């Protein structure tokens, strides 16, 4: 009695062959399933890092504007005070929009990624149970073959009959577990697109809303502080001229 050879359309489910002719590995290195699990974990980790960096950036910007607003120059120069106040208000608005964006990404992208990753332990356990069932099947199949090769004496035939009876429920258990994986693992793999697409669409929408609001915030800030209407090149020349005046002072001149 031999285990039937089966044709598998999914490469990441180990194939079954004759127990004495083929060794079935417990895991398939770099399998599609493992890659999907690894990529899900990596994406979840990277998304968390990204949102944490976003929050740190806007918090730092608010801190800088607050420090500038508390600069003694604000007490001495009304125009400088107005500029720093406008900057501080804009940074706080940016921080608020950023927190809203991160909250949206957390709910629509990061949390779903975490939940999806939580499925893999159960999936891996199902693969392990199938592997254990396969090993039990192979062990009892070898036992049956051993008695089939013996001389057909009365005691040998009794043992053969017992071995076959012992093999039957084990074979049925393996075939059930194997069929379950063959049927469900492709469905699980192909469902990833339908699962993740809404999350990635939500990520894009959150980014679009955020940067649209940022354009408005900084456009308004520019209108408030760019009274002279100078170009970047003109501002650079003006800064260099001021720096040259500072360098010309005797207290900062080179010895």
MARMARMI-617951 format. One record per residue: x, y, z of N, C-alpha, C in turn. Coordinates in nm, 2 decimals. Example, Ala and Ser with C-alpha at 12.3 -4.5 7.8 and 13.67 -1.06 7.14 Angstrom:
! residues 2
{{1.32, -0.57, 0.78}, {1.23, -0.45, 0.78}, {1.32, -0.33, 0.78}}
{{1.28, -0.22, 0.71}, {1.37, -0.11, 0.71}, {1.29, 0.00, 0.79}}
//
This chain:
! residues 255
{{0.09, -0.12, 0.00}, {0.00, 0.00, 0.00}, {0.09, 0.12, 0.00}}
{{0.06, 0.21, -0.09}, {0.15, 0.33, -0.11}, {0.07, 0.46, -0.10}}
{{0.13, 0.56, -0.05}, {0.07, 0.70, -0.04}, {0.06, 0.75, -0.19}}
{{-0.06, 0.79, -0.23}, {-0.07, 0.84, -0.36}, {0.00, 0.97, -0.38}}
{{0.06, 0.99, -0.50}, {0.13, 1.11, -0.54}, {0.02, 1.22, -0.57}}
{{0.04, 1.34, -0.53}, {-0.06, 1.44, -0.56}, {0.01, 1.56, -0.62}}
{{-0.06, 1.63, -0.71}, {-0.01, 1.75, -0.78}, {-0.06, 1.87, -0.71}}
{{0.03, 1.96, -0.67}, {0.00, 2.08, -0.59}, {0.02, 2.20, -0.68}}
{{-0.09, 2.29, -0.67}, {-0.08, 2.41, -0.75}, {-0.02, 2.52, -0.67}}
{{0.00, 2.50, -0.54}, {0.06, 2.60, -0.45}, {0.19, 2.55, -0.40}}
{{0.30, 2.62, -0.44}, {0.44, 2.58, -0.42}, {0.48, 2.57, -0.28}}
{{0.41, 2.65, -0.19}, {0.45, 2.66, -0.05}, {0.39, 2.56, 0.04}}
{{0.31, 2.46, -0.02}, {0.27, 2.34, 0.06}, {0.35, 2.22, 0.01}}
{{0.43, 2.16, 0.11}, {0.51, 2.05, 0.07}, {0.44, 1.94, 0.00}}
{{0.50, 1.88, -0.10}, {0.44, 1.77, -0.17}, {0.46, 1.63, -0.10}}
{{0.37, 1.54, -0.13}, {0.37, 1.41, -0.07}, {0.42, 1.31, -0.18}}
{{0.51, 1.22, -0.14}, {0.55, 1.12, -0.24}, {0.56, 0.99, -0.16}}
{{0.63, 0.89, -0.22}, {0.65, 0.76, -0.15}, {0.73, 0.79, -0.03}}
{{0.69, 0.74, 0.09}, {0.76, 0.76, 0.21}, {0.91, 0.72, 0.21}}
{{0.94, 0.61, 0.13}, {1.08, 0.57, 0.13}, {1.17, 0.64, 0.02}}
{{1.10, 0.71, -0.06}, {1.17, 0.77, -0.18}, {1.19, 0.92, -0.16}}
{{1.11, 0.99, -0.08}, {1.11, 1.13, -0.07}, {1.10, 1.18, 0.08}}
{{1.19, 1.26, 0.12}, {1.19, 1.32, 0.25}, {1.12, 1.46, 0.24}}
{{1.01, 1.47, 0.32}, {0.94, 1.60, 0.32}, {0.99, 1.69, 0.43}}
{{1.04, 1.80, 0.39}, {1.09, 1.90, 0.49}, {0.98, 1.96, 0.58}}
{{1.01, 2.00, 0.70}, {0.91, 2.05, 0.79}, {0.88, 2.19, 0.75}}
{{0.97, 2.27, 0.69}, {0.94, 2.40, 0.64}, {1.00, 2.42, 0.50}}
{{0.94, 2.51, 0.43}, {0.99, 2.54, 0.29}, {1.06, 2.67, 0.30}}
{{1.20, 2.67, 0.29}, {1.27, 2.80, 0.30}, {1.23, 2.90, 0.20}}
{{1.21, 3.03, 0.25}, {1.17, 3.14, 0.17}, {1.04, 3.11, 0.10}}
{{0.95, 3.05, 0.16}, {0.82, 3.02, 0.10}, {0.74, 3.15, 0.09}}
{{0.63, 3.14, 0.00}, {0.55, 3.26, -0.02}, {0.48, 3.30, 0.11}}
{{0.44, 3.20, 0.19}, {0.37, 3.23, 0.32}, {0.46, 3.30, 0.41}}
{{0.59, 3.25, 0.42}, {0.68, 3.31, 0.51}, {0.72, 3.45, 0.47}}
{{0.73, 3.47, 0.33}, {0.76, 3.60, 0.28}, {0.65, 3.70, 0.31}}
{{0.52, 3.65, 0.30}, {0.41, 3.74, 0.33}, {0.41, 3.78, 0.48}}
{{0.44, 3.68, 0.56}, {0.44, 3.71, 0.71}, {0.55, 3.81, 0.74}}
{{0.67, 3.79, 0.68}, {0.78, 3.88, 0.71}, {0.75, 4.02, 0.65}}
{{0.70, 4.03, 0.53}, {0.67, 4.16, 0.48}, {0.56, 4.23, 0.55}}
{{0.46, 4.16, 0.61}, {0.36, 4.22, 0.69}, {0.42, 4.28, 0.82}}
{{0.50, 4.20, 0.88}, {0.57, 4.25, 1.00}, {0.66, 4.37, 0.97}}
{{0.73, 4.37, 0.86}, {0.82, 4.48, 0.83}, {0.74, 4.60, 0.80}}
{{0.63, 4.59, 0.72}, {0.55, 4.70, 0.69}, {0.48, 4.77, 0.81}}
{{0.44, 4.68, 0.90}, {0.38, 4.73, 1.03}, {0.49, 4.81, 1.11}}
{{0.61, 4.75, 1.12}, {0.71, 4.82, 1.19}, {0.75, 4.95, 1.12}}
{{0.76, 4.95, 0.99}, {0.80, 5.08, 0.92}, {0.69, 5.18, 0.93}}
{{0.57, 5.14, 0.92}, {0.46, 5.24, 0.94}, {0.46, 5.30, 1.07}}
{{0.49, 5.23, 1.18}, {0.49, 5.28, 1.31}, {0.61, 5.38, 1.32}}
{{0.72, 5.34, 1.27}, {0.84, 5.43, 1.27}, {0.81, 5.56, 1.19}}
{{0.74, 5.55, 1.08}, {0.71, 5.67, 1.00}, {0.62, 5.77, 1.08}}
{{0.51, 5.71, 1.14}, {0.42, 5.80, 1.22}, {0.49, 5.86, 1.34}}
{{0.57, 5.78, 1.40}, {0.65, 5.84, 1.52}, {0.74, 5.95, 1.48}}
{{0.81, 5.93, 1.36}, {0.89, 6.04, 1.31}, {0.81, 6.16, 1.27}}
{{0.69, 6.14, 1.21}, {0.61, 6.25, 1.18}, {0.57, 6.34, 1.30}}
{{0.53, 6.27, 1.40}, {0.49, 6.33, 1.53}, {0.61, 6.41, 1.59}}
{{0.73, 6.34, 1.59}, {0.85, 6.41, 1.64}, {0.88, 6.53, 1.56}}
{{0.86, 6.53, 1.43}, {0.90, 6.64, 1.35}, {0.81, 6.76, 1.38}}
{{0.67, 6.74, 1.39}, {0.58, 6.85, 1.42}, {0.60, 6.90, 1.56}}
{{0.63, 6.81, 1.65}, {0.65, 6.86, 1.79}, {0.78, 6.94, 1.80}}
{{0.88, 6.90, 1.73}, {1.01, 6.98, 1.72}, {0.98, 7.12, 1.66}}
{{0.90, 7.12, 1.56}, {0.87, 7.25, 1.49}, {0.80, 7.35, 1.59}}
{{0.70, 7.29, 1.66}, {0.63, 7.37, 1.76}, {0.73, 7.42, 1.87}}
{{0.82, 7.34, 1.91}, {0.92, 7.37, 2.02}, {1.01, 7.49, 1.96}}
{{1.05, 7.48, 1.84}, {1.14, 7.58, 1.78}, {1.06, 7.72, 1.78}}
{{0.94, 7.71, 1.73}, {0.86, 7.84, 1.72}, {0.83, 7.90, 1.85}}
{{0.81, 7.81, 1.95}, {0.79, 7.86, 2.09}, {0.91, 7.93, 2.14}}
{{1.03, 7.87, 2.12}, {1.16, 7.92, 2.16}, {1.18, 8.06, 2.09}}
{{1.15, 8.07, 1.97}, {1.17, 8.19, 1.89}, {1.08, 8.30, 1.95}}
{{0.95, 8.26, 1.98}, {0.86, 8.35, 2.03}, {0.90, 8.41, 2.17}}
{{0.97, 8.33, 2.25}, {1.02, 8.38, 2.38}, {1.15, 8.45, 2.37}}
{{1.20, 8.47, 2.25}, {1.33, 8.54, 2.23}, {1.31, 8.69, 2.28}}
{{1.41, 8.74, 2.35}, {1.40, 8.88, 2.39}, {1.38, 8.98, 2.28}}
{{1.41, 8.94, 2.16}, {1.39, 9.03, 2.04}, {1.24, 9.07, 2.02}}
{{1.16, 8.97, 2.06}, {1.01, 8.99, 2.05}, {0.96, 9.10, 2.14}}
{{1.03, 9.13, 2.24}, {1.00, 9.24, 2.33}, {1.04, 9.37, 2.28}}
{{1.14, 9.37, 2.19}, {1.20, 9.49, 2.14}, {1.16, 9.53, 2.00}}
{{1.11, 9.43, 1.93}, {1.08, 9.46, 1.78}, {0.94, 9.40, 1.76}}
{{0.84, 9.50, 1.74}, {0.71, 9.46, 1.71}, {0.69, 9.37, 1.59}}
{{0.76, 9.41, 1.48}, {0.75, 9.33, 1.36}, {0.80, 9.19, 1.37}}
{{0.91, 9.18, 1.45}, {0.96, 9.04, 1.48}, {0.86, 8.96, 1.56}}
{{0.80, 9.02, 1.66}, {0.70, 8.96, 1.74}, {0.58, 8.91, 1.66}}
{{0.54, 8.99, 1.56}, {0.43, 8.95, 1.48}, {0.46, 8.84, 1.39}}
{{0.59, 8.84, 1.34}, {0.63, 8.73, 1.25}, {0.64, 8.60, 1.33}}
{{0.70, 8.60, 1.45}, {0.71, 8.48, 1.53}, {0.58, 8.43, 1.58}}
{{0.49, 8.52, 1.60}, {0.35, 8.48, 1.64}, {0.28, 8.41, 1.53}}
{{0.30, 8.46, 1.41}, {0.24, 8.39, 1.29}, {0.30, 8.26, 1.27}}
{{0.44, 8.25, 1.29}, {0.51, 8.12, 1.27}, {0.46, 8.02, 1.38}}
{{0.45, 8.07, 1.50}, {0.41, 7.98, 1.61}, {0.26, 7.93, 1.59}}
{{0.18, 8.01, 1.54}, {0.04, 7.97, 1.51}, {0.04, 7.87, 1.40}}
{{0.12, 7.89, 1.30}, {0.12, 7.79, 1.18}, {0.18, 7.66, 1.23}}
{{0.28, 7.66, 1.31}, {0.34, 7.53, 1.36}, {0.24, 7.45, 1.44}}
{{0.16, 7.53, 1.52}, {0.06, 7.46, 1.60}, {-0.05, 7.40, 1.52}}
{{-0.08, 7.47, 1.41}, {-0.18, 7.42, 1.32}, {-0.13, 7.29, 1.25}}
{{0.00, 7.30, 1.20}, {0.06, 7.19, 1.14}, {0.06, 7.07, 1.23}}
{{0.10, 7.09, 1.36}, {0.10, 6.98, 1.45}, {-0.03, 6.92, 1.47}}
{{-0.14, 7.00, 1.48}, {-0.27, 6.95, 1.49}, {-0.32, 6.87, 1.37}}
{{-0.29, 6.91, 1.25}, {-0.32, 6.84, 1.13}, {-0.24, 6.71, 1.13}}
{{-0.12, 6.72, 1.17}, {-0.03, 6.60, 1.17}, {-0.08, 6.49, 1.26}}
{{-0.12, 6.53, 1.38}, {-0.18, 6.44, 1.48}, {-0.30, 6.37, 1.43}}
{{-0.38, 6.45, 1.36}, {-0.51, 6.39, 1.30}, {-0.47, 6.29, 1.19}}
{{-0.37, 6.33, 1.11}, {-0.33, 6.23, 1.00}, {-0.27, 6.10, 1.06}}
{{-0.19, 6.11, 1.16}, {-0.13, 6.00, 1.23}, {-0.24, 5.91, 1.29}}
{{-0.34, 5.98, 1.35}, {-0.45, 5.90, 1.42}, {-0.53, 5.82, 1.31}}
{{-0.55, 5.89, 1.20}, {-0.62, 5.82, 1.09}, {-0.54, 5.70, 1.03}}
{{-0.41, 5.72, 1.02}, {-0.32, 5.61, 0.97}, {-0.32, 5.50, 1.07}}
{{-0.32, 5.53, 1.20}, {-0.32, 5.43, 1.30}, {-0.44, 5.34, 1.29}}
{{-0.55, 5.40, 1.27}, {-0.68, 5.33, 1.26}, {-0.70, 5.25, 1.13}}
{{-0.65, 5.31, 1.02}, {-0.69, 5.25, 0.89}, {-0.57, 5.17, 0.83}}
{{-0.45, 5.18, 0.88}, {-0.34, 5.11, 0.83}, {-0.26, 5.03, 0.93}}
{{-0.22, 5.09, 1.04}, {-0.13, 5.02, 1.13}, {-0.21, 4.91, 1.21}}
{{-0.33, 4.95, 1.26}, {-0.41, 4.85, 1.33}, {-0.45, 4.73, 1.24}}
{{-0.50, 4.75, 1.12}, {-0.53, 4.64, 1.03}, {-0.40, 4.55, 1.00}}
{{-0.29, 4.61, 0.99}, {-0.16, 4.54, 0.97}, {-0.14, 4.45, 1.09}}
{{-0.15, 4.50, 1.21}, {-0.13, 4.42, 1.33}, {-0.23, 4.31, 1.34}}
{{-0.35, 4.33, 1.31}, {-0.45, 4.22, 1.31}, {-0.42, 4.12, 1.21}}
{{-0.38, 4.16, 1.09}, {-0.35, 4.06, 0.98}, {-0.23, 3.98, 1.03}}
{{-0.13, 4.04, 1.09}, {-0.01, 3.97, 1.14}, {-0.05, 3.87, 1.25}}
{{-0.16, 3.90, 1.32}, {-0.20, 3.81, 1.43}, {-0.26, 3.67, 1.38}}
{{-0.28, 3.67, 1.25}, {-0.34, 3.54, 1.19}, {-0.23, 3.44, 1.17}}
{{-0.11, 3.48, 1.15}, {0.00, 3.39, 1.11}, {0.03, 3.28, 1.21}}
{{0.03, 3.31, 1.34}, {0.05, 3.20, 1.44}, {-0.04, 3.08, 1.43}}
{{-0.17, 3.11, 1.41}, {-0.27, 3.01, 1.39}, {-0.25, 2.93, 1.26}}
{{-0.21, 3.01, 1.15}, {-0.18, 2.95, 1.02}, {-0.06, 2.85, 1.03}}
{{0.05, 2.90, 1.10}, {0.17, 2.82, 1.12}, {0.14, 2.69, 1.20}}
{{0.05, 2.71, 1.30}, {0.01, 2.59, 1.38}, {-0.06, 2.49, 1.29}}
{{-0.15, 2.53, 1.20}, {-0.22, 2.44, 1.11}, {-0.12, 2.37, 1.02}}
{{-0.01, 2.44, 0.98}, {0.09, 2.37, 0.90}, {0.16, 2.27, 0.98}}
{{0.19, 2.30, 1.11}, {0.27, 2.21, 1.19}, {0.18, 2.08, 1.22}}
{{0.05, 2.10, 1.24}, {-0.04, 1.99, 1.27}, {-0.04, 1.90, 1.15}}
{{-0.05, 1.96, 1.03}, {-0.05, 1.88, 0.91}, {0.08, 1.80, 0.89}}
{{0.20, 1.87, 0.93}, {0.33, 1.80, 0.92}, {0.34, 1.68, 1.02}}
{{0.28, 1.70, 1.14}, {0.28, 1.60, 1.24}, {0.20, 1.48, 1.19}}
{{0.08, 1.51, 1.13}, {-0.01, 1.41, 1.07}, {0.06, 1.33, 0.96}}
{{0.14, 1.41, 0.88}, {0.21, 1.34, 0.77}, {0.32, 1.25, 0.83}}
{{0.39, 1.29, 0.93}, {0.49, 1.20, 0.99}, {0.43, 1.08, 1.05}}
{{0.32, 1.09, 1.11}, {0.25, 0.97, 1.17}, {0.20, 0.88, 1.05}}
{{0.15, 0.94, 0.95}, {0.11, 0.86, 0.83}, {0.23, 0.79, 0.77}}
{{0.34, 0.85, 0.75}, {0.46, 0.79, 0.69}, {0.51, 0.68, 0.78}}
{{0.50, 0.70, 0.91}, {0.55, 0.60, 1.01}, {0.47, 0.47, 1.00}}
{{0.34, 0.49, 1.00}, {0.25, 0.37, 1.00}, {0.24, 0.31, 0.86}}
{{0.26, 0.39, 0.75}, {0.27, 0.34, 0.62}, {0.39, 0.25, 0.60}}
{{0.50, 0.29, 0.66}, {0.62, 0.20, 0.66}, {0.60, 0.07, 0.73}}
{{0.52, 0.08, 0.84}, {0.50, -0.04, 0.92}, {0.41, -0.14, 0.84}}
{{0.31, -0.08, 0.77}, {0.23, -0.17, 0.68}, {0.32, -0.23, 0.57}}
{{0.40, -0.15, 0.51}, {0.49, -0.21, 0.40}, {0.58, -0.31, 0.46}}
{{0.63, -0.30, 0.58}, {0.71, -0.39, 0.64}, {0.65, -0.53, 0.65}}
{{0.52, -0.53, 0.70}, {0.45, -0.66, 0.71}, {0.41, -0.71, 0.57}}
{{0.38, -0.62, 0.48}, {0.35, -0.67, 0.34}, {0.46, -0.75, 0.28}}
{{0.59, -0.71, 0.32}, {0.71, -0.78, 0.26}, {0.74, -0.91, 0.33}}
{{0.68, -0.93, 0.44}, {0.71, -1.06, 0.52}, {0.63, -1.17, 0.45}}
{{0.68, -1.29, 0.49}, {0.61, -1.41, 0.44}, {0.47, -1.41, 0.49}}
{{0.38, -1.46, 0.41}, {0.23, -1.45, 0.44}, {0.19, -1.56, 0.53}}
{{0.24, -1.56, 0.66}, {0.21, -1.66, 0.76}, {0.09, -1.60, 0.83}}
{{0.03, -1.69, 0.91}, {-0.09, -1.65, 0.99}, {-0.06, -1.53, 1.08}}
{{0.04, -1.54, 1.17}, {0.07, -1.43, 1.26}, {0.11, -1.30, 1.18}}
{{0.18, -1.31, 1.07}, {0.22, -1.20, 0.99}, {0.09, -1.13, 0.93}}
{{0.00, -1.21, 0.88}, {-0.12, -1.15, 0.83}, {-0.21, -1.08, 0.93}}
{{-0.21, -1.14, 1.06}, {-0.28, -1.07, 1.16}, {-0.22, -0.93, 1.19}}
{{-0.08, -0.93, 1.20}, {-0.02, -0.80, 1.23}, {-0.04, -0.70, 1.11}}
{{-0.04, -0.76, 0.99}, {-0.06, -0.67, 0.87}, {-0.20, -0.61, 0.88}}
{{-0.30, -0.69, 0.92}, {-0.44, -0.64, 0.93}, {-0.44, -0.53, 1.04}}
{{-0.38, -0.56, 1.15}, {-0.38, -0.46, 1.26}, {-0.31, -0.33, 1.22}}
{{-0.20, -0.34, 1.15}, {-0.13, -0.23, 1.10}, {-0.21, -0.14, 1.01}}
{{-0.29, -0.21, 0.92}, {-0.37, -0.14, 0.83}, {-0.49, -0.07, 0.90}}
{{-0.54, -0.14, 1.00}, {-0.65, -0.08, 1.08}, {-0.59, 0.05, 1.15}}
{{-0.47, 0.04, 1.20}, {-0.41, 0.15, 1.27}, {-0.38, 0.26, 1.18}}
{{-0.35, 0.23, 1.05}, {-0.31, 0.33, 0.96}, {-0.44, 0.41, 0.91}}
{{-0.55, 0.34, 0.90}, {-0.67, 0.40, 0.83}, {-0.71, 0.54, 0.90}}
{{-0.73, 0.55, 1.03}, {-0.77, 0.68, 1.08}, {-0.66, 0.78, 1.07}}
{{-0.54, 0.74, 1.08}, {-0.43, 0.83, 1.07}, {-0.42, 0.89, 0.93}}
{{-0.44, 0.80, 0.83}, {-0.45, 0.85, 0.69}, {-0.56, 0.95, 0.67}}
{{-0.68, 0.91, 0.72}, {-0.79, 1.00, 0.71}, {-0.77, 1.14, 0.77}}
{{-0.70, 1.13, 0.89}, {-0.67, 1.26, 0.96}, {-0.58, 1.35, 0.88}}
{{-0.47, 1.28, 0.82}, {-0.38, 1.36, 0.74}, {-0.44, 1.41, 0.61}}
{{-0.52, 1.33, 0.55}, {-0.59, 1.37, 0.42}, {-0.68, 1.49, 0.45}}
{{-0.75, 1.49, 0.56}, {-0.84, 1.60, 0.60}, {-0.76, 1.73, 0.62}}
{{-0.65, 1.72, 0.70}, {-0.57, 1.83, 0.73}, {-0.50, 1.89, 0.60}}
{{-0.46, 1.79, 0.52}, {-0.39, 1.83, 0.39}, {-0.49, 1.90, 0.30}}
{{-0.61, 1.85, 0.29}, {-0.71, 1.91, 0.20}, {-0.75, 2.05, 0.25}}
{{-0.76, 2.06, 0.38}, {-0.79, 2.19, 0.44}, {-0.69, 2.30, 0.40}}
{{-0.56, 2.26, 0.41}, {-0.46, 2.36, 0.37}, {-0.46, 2.38, 0.22}}
{{-0.48, 2.28, 0.14}, {-0.48, 2.30, -0.01}, {-0.59, 2.39, -0.05}}
{{-0.71, 2.37, 0.02}, {-0.82, 2.45, -0.01}, {-0.81, 2.60, 0.04}}
{{-0.76, 2.61, 0.16}, {-0.77, 2.74, 0.23}, {-0.65, 2.83, 0.22}}
{{-0.53, 2.77, 0.21}, {-0.41, 2.86, 0.20}, {-0.41, 2.94, 0.08}}
{{-0.45, 2.89, -0.04}, {-0.45, 2.98, -0.16}, {-0.55, 3.09, -0.14}}
{{-0.67, 3.06, -0.08}, {-0.77, 3.17, -0.05}, {-0.71, 3.27, 0.04}}
{{-0.64, 3.23, 0.14}, {-0.58, 3.32, 0.24}, {-0.48, 3.41, 0.17}}
{{-0.40, 3.35, 0.08}, {-0.29, 3.43, 0.02}, {-0.35, 3.53, -0.08}}
{{-0.45, 3.49, -0.16}, {-0.51, 3.58, -0.26}, {-0.60, 3.68, -0.20}}
{{-0.64, 3.66, -0.07}, {-0.73, 3.76, -0.01}, {-0.65, 3.88, 0.04}}
{{-0.52, 3.88, 0.04}, {-0.44, 3.99, 0.09}, {-0.47, 4.12, 0.02}}
{{-0.49, 4.11, -0.11}, {-0.52, 4.23, -0.19}, {-0.64, 4.30, -0.15}}
{{-0.75, 4.22, -0.14}, {-0.88, 4.28, -0.09}, {-0.87, 4.33, 0.05}}
{{-0.79, 4.27, 0.13}, {-0.77, 4.31, 0.27}, {-0.69, 4.44, 0.28}}
{{-0.58, 4.45, 0.21}, {-0.49, 4.57, 0.22}, {-0.53, 4.69, 0.14}}
{{-0.60, 4.67, 0.03}, {-0.63, 4.78, -0.06}, {-0.70, 4.89, 0.01}}
{{-0.80, 4.87, 0.09}, {-0.87, 4.98, 0.16}, {-0.77, 5.06, 0.25}}
{{-0.68, 4.99, 0.31}, {-0.59, 5.05, 0.40}, {-0.49, 5.14, 0.33}}
{{-0.44, 5.10, 0.21}, {-0.35, 5.18, 0.14}, {-0.42, 5.30, 0.07}}
{{-0.55, 5.28, 0.03}, {-0.63, 5.39, -0.02}, {-0.65, 5.49, 0.09}}
{{-0.67, 5.45, 0.21}, {-0.69, 5.54, 0.33}, {-0.56, 5.61, 0.36}}
{{-0.45, 5.54, 0.34}, {-0.32, 5.61, 0.37}, {-0.30, 5.72, 0.27}}
{{-0.33, 5.70, 0.14}, {-0.31, 5.80, 0.04}, {-0.40, 5.92, 0.07}}
{{-0.53, 5.89, 0.10}, {-0.62, 6.00, 0.13}, {-0.58, 6.08, 0.25}}
{{-0.52, 6.02, 0.35}, {-0.48, 6.09, 0.47}, {-0.36, 6.18, 0.44}}
{{-0.27, 6.13, 0.35}, {-0.16, 6.21, 0.31}, {-0.20, 6.33, 0.22}}
{{-0.30, 6.30, 0.13}, {-0.35, 6.41, 0.04}, {-0.41, 6.52, 0.13}}
{{-0.50, 6.48, 0.22}, {-0.56, 6.58, 0.31}, {-0.46, 6.66, 0.39}}
{{-0.36, 6.59, 0.44}, {-0.26, 6.66, 0.52}, {-0.18, 6.76, 0.44}}
{{-0.13, 6.72, 0.33}, {-0.05, 6.81, 0.25}, {-0.13, 6.92, 0.18}}
{{-0.26, 6.90, 0.16}, {-0.34, 7.00, 0.11}, {-0.36, 7.11, 0.22}}
{{-0.38, 7.07, 0.34}, {-0.39, 7.16, 0.45}, {-0.26, 7.23, 0.48}}
{{-0.15, 7.16, 0.46}, {-0.02, 7.23, 0.48}, {0.01, 7.33, 0.38}}
{{-0.04, 7.31, 0.25}, {-0.02, 7.41, 0.15}, {-0.10, 7.54, 0.19}}
{{-0.22, 7.52, 0.25}, {-0.30, 7.64, 0.29}, {-0.23, 7.71, 0.41}}
{{-0.18, 7.63, 0.51}, {-0.12, 7.69, 0.62}, {0.01, 7.77, 0.59}}
{{0.09, 7.71, 0.50}, {0.22, 7.79, 0.47}, {0.19, 7.90, 0.37}}
{{0.09, 7.88, 0.29}, {0.06, 7.99, 0.20}, {0.01, 8.11, 0.28}}
{{-0.07, 8.09, 0.38}, {-0.12, 8.20, 0.46}, {0.00, 8.26, 0.54}}
{{0.09, 8.17, 0.59}, {0.21, 8.22, 0.66}, {0.29, 8.31, 0.57}}
{{0.31, 8.26, 0.45}, {0.39, 8.34, 0.36}, {0.33, 8.48, 0.33}}
{{0.20, 8.48, 0.32}, {0.13, 8.61, 0.30}, {0.15, 8.71, 0.42}}
{{0.16, 8.65, 0.54}, {0.17, 8.73, 0.66}, {0.31, 8.78, 0.68}}
{{0.41, 8.71, 0.65}, {0.55, 8.75, 0.68}, {0.62, 8.80, 0.56}}
{{0.57, 8.78, 0.44}, {0.65, 8.81, 0.32}, {0.60, 8.95, 0.27}}
{{0.60, 9.05, 0.35}, {0.55, 9.18, 0.32}, {0.63, 9.24, 0.21}}
{{0.76, 9.22, 0.21}, {0.85, 9.29, 0.11}, {0.84, 9.22, -0.03}}
{{0.79, 9.10, -0.03}, {0.78, 9.03, -0.16}, {0.92, 9.00, -0.22}}
{{1.02, 8.97, -0.14}, {1.15, 8.94, -0.19}, {1.16, 8.80, -0.25}}
{{1.24, 8.78, -0.35}, {1.27, 8.65, -0.39}, {1.37, 8.58, -0.30}}
{{1.39, 8.45, -0.32}, {1.49, 8.38, -0.24}, {1.63, 8.43, -0.26}}
{{1.66, 8.46, -0.39}, {1.79, 8.51, -0.42}, {1.81, 8.65, -0.35}}
{{1.71, 8.73, -0.35}, {1.72, 8.86, -0.29}, {1.74, 8.85, -0.14}}
{{1.67, 8.75, -0.08}, {1.68, 8.73, 0.06}, {1.82, 8.68, 0.10}}
{{1.87, 8.59, 0.01}, {2.01, 8.54, 0.03}, {2.11, 8.65, 0.03}}
{{2.10, 8.74, -0.07}, {2.19, 8.85, -0.08}, {2.18, 8.95, 0.04}}
{{2.06, 8.97, 0.08}, {2.04, 9.05, 0.20}, {2.10, 8.99, 0.32}}
{{2.09, 8.86, 0.34}, {2.15, 8.79, 0.45}, {2.30, 8.80, 0.45}}
{{2.36, 8.78, 0.33}, {2.50, 8.79, 0.31}, {2.55, 8.93, 0.35}}
{{2.47, 9.03, 0.31}, {2.51, 9.17, 0.33}, {2.51, 9.20, 0.48}}
{{2.41, 9.15, 0.55}, {2.40, 9.16, 0.70}, {2.52, 9.09, 0.77}}
{{2.55, 8.97, 0.72}, {2.66, 8.89, 0.77}, {2.80, 8.97, 0.75}}
{{2.81, 9.03, 0.64}, {2.93, 9.10, 0.61}, {2.95, 9.22, 0.70}}
{{2.83, 9.29, 0.74}, {2.84, 9.40, 0.83}, {2.88, 9.35, 0.97}}
{{2.83, 9.23, 1.01}, {2.87, 9.17, 1.14}, {3.02, 9.14, 1.14}}
{{3.07, 9.08, 1.03}, {3.21, 9.05, 1.03}, {3.30, 9.17, 1.03}}
{{3.25, 9.28, 0.99}, {3.33, 9.40, 0.98}, {3.35, 9.46, 1.12}}
{{3.27, 9.42, 1.21}, {3.28, 9.47, 1.35}, {3.42, 9.43, 1.41}}
{{3.48, 9.52, 1.48}, {3.61, 9.49, 1.54}, {3.61, 9.38, 1.64}}
{{3.50, 9.36, 1.71}, {3.50, 9.26, 1.81}, {3.49, 9.11, 1.75}}
{{3.45, 9.10, 1.63}, {3.45, 8.97, 1.56}, {3.56, 8.96, 1.46}}
{{3.64, 9.06, 1.43}, {3.74, 9.05, 1.33}, {3.85, 8.96, 1.37}}
{{3.91, 8.89, 1.27}, {4.02, 8.80, 1.30}, {4.14, 8.88, 1.36}}
{{4.21, 8.81, 1.45}, {4.33, 8.88, 1.50}, {4.45, 8.88, 1.40}}
//
